[in-house]
C-alpha cells in the first residue's frame, strides 16, 4: 500500500505503529505511526506526536549451500549454469541419491543478488502471503520446494486470490522434486506460468494477476523404482509401468523445460567442482551480454537447428527455446553471436529426461 501511495503522488501515510517499519520499506513516502485511531486524530490536529518508528531489522545475508560441495555431475552442473545465466527451466532425471536435490538447492548461490527493486517485489509478495515478520525485507532469492502432494491451488494460487508457490518463488527458484508424483491438475496449472512468467487467477469474487518470474527446476526418477539405466542395480519395473510413469508428464509441459539432463549416480570419490563464486562470476558476465539482447545465430547454427527440427520433432516452441539456450551458451562463452557449436550443445539438452 505504501508503494501504491508513492506511485499515486501521496507524500505521507498514517499507518498502525505495528506496520510502520514494513511501510517504510516502500520508500519515497513519509510514514507516520499511530497507536490507534484516537492517536491518529490527535496527530492530524497537531495535539500529539507520531509514535517512534524503529529501525528495520538487521539484514540476514548468511550464505547458502555452495556448488563446490557437489562431486561429479559435470553435465548437470553445466545445465545449472546455463539455467542461471538465461533463466531457463531445467528438468533433471536420475536415480535416487544421484544429487539432483543437492544441485537444485545450490542454484540460488550462482544467481546475481537481488537488486533493490527486486527485493521490494519479493517482499511485497511474501508480505501479502503473511510469511514475513513485521518490517522484514527479503534480501535473498527465494527457494521454494513444495511437496509433491501440493494441490493446484497451492502451486498457482487459491480461491482467496492469495499467491501460490510459483509466485512465492518470484525472482528465485521453484524446485519440484518427484515431478511425476504431483497431481495432473497441479502440473497442468503450471503451463501458463512457465510460458508467461505470471499467473492470472479469476474467481467468483474477483480476478488478479500475480508475478511468477522464477526458474523452475524439476527432478524425477527414470522409472518408478528409480533404477532404470543404472549399471550396478537392476530395474524391477515393467515396460508398461515405466511408460505409464513417464506419461504423467504431458508433452506440452515437458516442452516448456528448456534444458533436460540426465544425472547418473556419481562416485563418492569424484572430484569436487568449481565453487559457486567462480560460476556466479560467469553467470553475471553472461547476463550483461544477454541484457543487450540474445546473441544472433550464425548461418551454421541456423542450418543445424533446421535439420534438428525434423530429426528431433521439435515444436515451434522447442525450436525457439533451442535458439534462446544457444544464445545463452554463446553469452557464457563471451561471444556476441551463437555459432554451430553453441547450437549443438543447446540441442543436446533437448533429448534427455524421458
C-alpha positions in Angstrom: 0.0 0.0 0.0 2.9 2.3 0.7 4.3 1.7 -2.8 0.9 2.4 -4.3 0.7 5.6 -2.3 4.1 6.7 -3.6 3.1 6.0 -7.2 -0.1 8.0 -6.7 1.9 11.0 -5.5 0.9 10.7 -1.8 3.5 12.4 0.4 2.6 11.0 3.8 0.8 7.9 5.1 -0.6 7.2 8.5 -0.3 3.6 9.5 -0.6 1.4 12.6 2.6 1.6 14.6 3.0 -2.2 14.2 3.1 -1.8 10.4 5.3 1.3 10.3 8.6 -0.4 9.6 7.2 -2.5 6.8 5.5 0.5 5.2 8.8 2.4 5.3 10.4 -0.2 3.0 8.5 1.2 0.1 10.5 4.5 0.2 9.5 7.9 -1.0 6.6 8.4 1.4 6.7 9.8 4.9 5.4 7.2 7.3 3.5 8.5 10.3 2.9 5.8 13.0 -0.2 6.0 15.1 -1.0 3.7 18.1 -4.8 3.8 17.5 -7.4 5.8 15.7 -7.7 8.4 18.5 -3.9 8.9 18.3 -4.2 9.4 14.5 -6.8 12.2 15.0 -4.6 13.9 17.6 -1.6 13.8 15.2 -3.7 15.4 12.5 -4.9 18.1 14.8 -1.4 18.8 16.0 -2.0 17.7 19.6 0.2 14.7 19.6 3.5 13.4 18.1 3.6 10.3 16.0 4.8 7.1 17.6 8.5 6.4 17.0 9.3 4.2 14.0 12.0 1.6 14.9 14.9 0.8 12.5 14.4 -2.2 10.2 15.9 -5.5 11.5 19.4 -6.2 10.5 20.0 -8.0 7.2 20.4 -11.7 7.3 22.7 -12.4 4.4 24.2 -15.7 5.5 25.5 -17.7 2.6 23.6 -20.7 1.3 25.0 -24.1 0.2 27.9 -23.9 -2.2 28.1 -25.6 -5.6 31.6 -26.7 -4.8 30.1 -29.3 -2.4 28.8 -31.3 -5.4 31.1 -34.0 -6.6 31.0 -35.2 -10.1 27.9 -34.5 -12.3 29.7 -32.2 -14.8 26.9 -32.2 -17.3 24.2 -31.4 -14.7 26.4 -28.6 -13.3 26.8 -27.2 -16.8 23.0 -27.3 -17.2 22.6 -25.5 -13.9 25.0 -22.7 -15.0 23.1 -22.3 -18.3 19.8 -22.2 -16.5 21.1 -19.5 -14.1 22.5 -17.3 -16.9 19.5 -17.4 -19.2 16.7 -18.1 -16.6 15.9 -21.4 -18.3 13.7 -24.1 -16.8 15.6 -27.3 -16.1 14.5 -31.0 -15.7 16.9 -33.5 -14.2 16.4 -37.2 -14.4 18.4 -39.7 -12.4 18.2 -42.5 -9.8 17.7 -41.7 -6.1 20.8 -40.4 -4.4 22.4 -39.0 -7.6 22.5 -35.4 -6.2 19.5 -33.8 -8.1 18.2 -32.1 -5.0 21.7 -31.1 -3.9 22.2 -29.4 -7.2 18.9 -27.6 -7.2 19.4 -26.2 -3.8 22.7 -24.6 -4.9 21.2 -22.8 -7.9 20.4 -19.6 -5.9 24.1 -19.4 -4.9 25.1 -18.7 -8.6 22.3 -16.2 -9.3 23.1 -12.5 -9.1 22.0 -10.8 -5.9 18.5 -9.2 -5.8 18.7 -5.5 -6.7 16.7 -3.0 -4.5 13.6 -3.1 -6.8 13.6 -6.9 -6.9 13.8 -7.0 -3.1 10.7 -4.9 -2.8 8.9 -7.1 -5.4 9.7 -10.3 -3.4 8.9 -8.7 -0.1 5.5 -7.4 -1.3 4.5 -11.0 -2.4 5.7 -12.6 0.8 4.1 -9.9 2.9 0.7 -10.4 1.1 1.0 -14.2 1.9 1.6 -13.4 5.6 5.0 -15.1 5.6 7.1 -12.2 6.9 7.8 -10.8 10.4 6.9 -7.0 10.6 9.5 -4.9 8.9 11.4 -7.7 7.3 12.9 -7.1 3.9 13.7 -10.1 1.7 17.3 -9.9 0.7 18.0 -13.3 -0.8 16.4 -15.0 -3.8 13.6 -17.3 -2.8 13.9 -21.1 -3.0 10.6 -22.8 -2.8 10.3 -26.6 -2.7 6.6 -27.7 -2.3 5.9 -31.4 -1.5 4.5 -33.5 -4.4 1.2 -33.7 -2.6 0.6 -29.9 -3.1 -2.6 -29.1 -4.9 -3.1 -26.9 -8.0 -4.3 -24.1 -5.7 -1.2 -24.4 -3.5 1.1 -24.1 -6.6 -0.6 -21.3 -8.6 -2.9 -19.5 -6.0 -6.1 -20.2 -4.2 -9.8 -19.1 -4.3 -8.9 -16.2 -2.0 -6.5 -14.8 -4.7 -3.5 -15.5 -2.4 -0.1 -16.2 -4.1 0.8 -19.8 -4.6 4.3 -21.4 -4.7 5.1 -20.2 -8.2 4.5 -16.6 -7.1 6.3 -17.1 -3.8 9.3 -18.2 -5.9 9.2 -15.0 -8.0 12.8 -13.8 -8.8 14.1 -17.1 -7.4 13.8 -20.8 -7.8 10.8 -23.2 -7.7 12.1 -26.8 -7.1 9.7 -29.6 -7.9 11.1 -32.9 -6.7 9.5 -36.2 -7.8 7.8 -34.3 -10.6 5.6 -37.2 -11.9 4.2 -37.7 -8.4 2.4 -34.3 -8.5 -1.3 -34.4 -9.3 -2.0 -33.9 -13.1 -4.2 -30.8 -12.5 -1.3 -29.3 -10.4 1.2 -29.9 -13.2 -1.0 -28.6 -16.0 -1.7 -25.5 -13.9 2.0 -24.6 -14.3 1.9 -24.4 -18.1 0.9 -20.7 -18.3 3.3 -19.6 -15.5 6.2 -21.5 -17.2 5.4 -19.8 -20.5 4.3 -16.2 -19.5 6.0 -16.0 -16.1 2.8 -14.7 -14.4 -0.4 -16.2 -13.0 -3.9 -14.9 -13.8 -6.4 -16.0 -11.1 -10.1 -15.5 -11.9 -12.6 -16.4 -9.2 -16.2 -15.6 -8.4 -15.3 -12.6 -6.2 -12.5 -11.1 -8.4 -9.5 -11.5 -10.5 -5.8 -10.8 -10.1 -2.6 -11.2 -12.0 0.4 -12.3 -9.9 4.1 -12.3 -10.9 5.7 -15.7 -11.3 9.1 -14.9 -12.9 11.1 -17.8 -11.5 13.4 -20.6 -12.7 11.6 -23.9 -12.4 13.9 -26.8 -11.6 12.3 -30.2 -11.6 13.7 -33.7 -10.7 12.4 -37.1 -11.4 13.5 -40.8 -11.4 13.8 -42.6 -14.7 11.2 -45.1 -13.6 9.0 -45.9 -10.5 11.8 -47.9 -8.8 14.4 -45.4 -9.9 16.9 -47.9 -11.2 16.4 -47.8 -15.0 19.7 -47.3 -16.7 21.8 -47.9 -13.5 24.7 -50.1 -14.4 25.0 -51.6 -10.9 21.4 -52.1 -9.9 18.6 -53.8 -11.8 15.3 -52.1 -12.6 12.2 -54.0 -11.4 9.7 -52.1 -13.5 7.8 -53.5 -16.4 7.9 -51.5 -19.7 4.1 -50.8 -19.3 4.7 -49.5 -15.7 7.6 -47.3 -16.8 5.7 -45.9 -19.8 2.7 -45.0 -17.5 5.1 -43.3 -15.1 6.7 -41.1 -17.8 3.3 -40.4 -19.3 2.3 -38.5 -16.2 4.2 -35.5 -17.6 2.3 -34.2 -20.7 4.2 -33.3 -23.8 3.2 -29.6 -23.6 4.5 -29.4 -20.1 7.7 -31.2 -21.0 8.2 -28.8 -23.9 8.4 -25.9 -21.5 11.6 -27.2 -20.0 14.5 -25.6 -22.0 17.1 -28.0 -20.5 16.7 -31.7 -19.8 19.7 -33.5 -18.4 20.4 -37.0 -17.0 22.1 -37.1 -13.6 23.5 -40.6 -13.1 24.7 -41.8 -9.8 28.1 -40.2 -9.1 31.0 -41.9 -7.4 31.6 -40.8 -3.8 35.3 -40.1 -4.6 34.6 -37.9 -7.6 36.4 -34.6 -7.8 34.5 -31.6 -6.4 33.6 -28.9 -9.0 34.1 -25.2 -9.1 32.7 -23.2 -6.1 29.6 -21.0 -6.5 31.7 -17.8 -6.5 33.5 -18.7 -9.7 30.4 -19.9 -11.5 28.4 -16.9 -10.4 31.0 -14.6 -12.0 30.5 -16.2 -15.4 26.7 -16.1 -14.9 26.9 -12.3 -14.1 29.0 -11.7 -17.2 26.7 -13.7 -19.4 23.6 -11.8 -18.1 25.3 -8.5 -19.0 25.6 -9.7 -22.6 22.1 -11.0 -22.7 20.7 -7.7 -21.3 21.6 -6.2 -24.6 19.7 -8.9 -26.5 20.1 -12.6 -27.2 23.1 -13.2 -29.5 22.0 -13.8 -33.1 22.5 -17.1 -34.8 25.3 -17.6 -37.3 24.3 -19.4 -40.6 25.8 -22.7 -39.4 23.8 -22.6 -36.2 20.6 -21.9 -38.2 21.2 -24.7 -40.5 21.9 -27.1 -37.7 18.6 -26.1 -36.0 16.7 -26.5 -39.2 18.0 -30.1 -39.6 17.3 -30.9 -35.9 13.6 -29.7 -36.1 12.7 -32.7 -38.3 15.1 -35.1 -36.7 14.1 -34.4 -33.0 10.5 -33.5 -33.9 10.8 -30.1 -32.3 7.7 -27.9 -31.9 7.8 -24.3 -32.8 8.2 -23.6 -29.0 11.0 -26.1 -28.8 12.9 -24.6 -31.7 12.6 -21.1 -30.2 13.8 -22.3 -26.8 16.8 -24.0 -28.5 17.6 -20.6 -30.1 17.5 -19.0 -26.7 19.6 -21.6 -25.0 22.2 -21.4 -27.8 22.3 -17.6 -27.2 22.8 -18.2 -23.5 25.7 -20.6 -24.2 27.3 -18.1 -26.5 27.0 -15.4 -23.9 28.6 -17.7 -21.3 31.5 -18.0 -23.8 31.7 -14.2 -24.1 30.5 -14.3 -27.8 28.1 -11.9 -29.4 26.9 -14.4 -31.9 25.8 -18.1 -31.5 27.8 -20.5 -33.6 27.2 -24.1 -34.6 29.0 -25.4 -31.5 26.7 -23.4 -29.3 23.6 -24.7 -31.1 24.9 -28.3 -30.9 25.2 -28.0 -27.1 21.8 -26.5 -26.8 20.2 -29.3 -28.8 22.0 -31.9 -26.7 19.9 -30.7 -23.8 16.6 -31.2 -25.6 16.6 -35.0 -25.9 17.3 -36.1 -22.3 15.0 -36.8 -19.4 12.3 -39.0 -20.8 
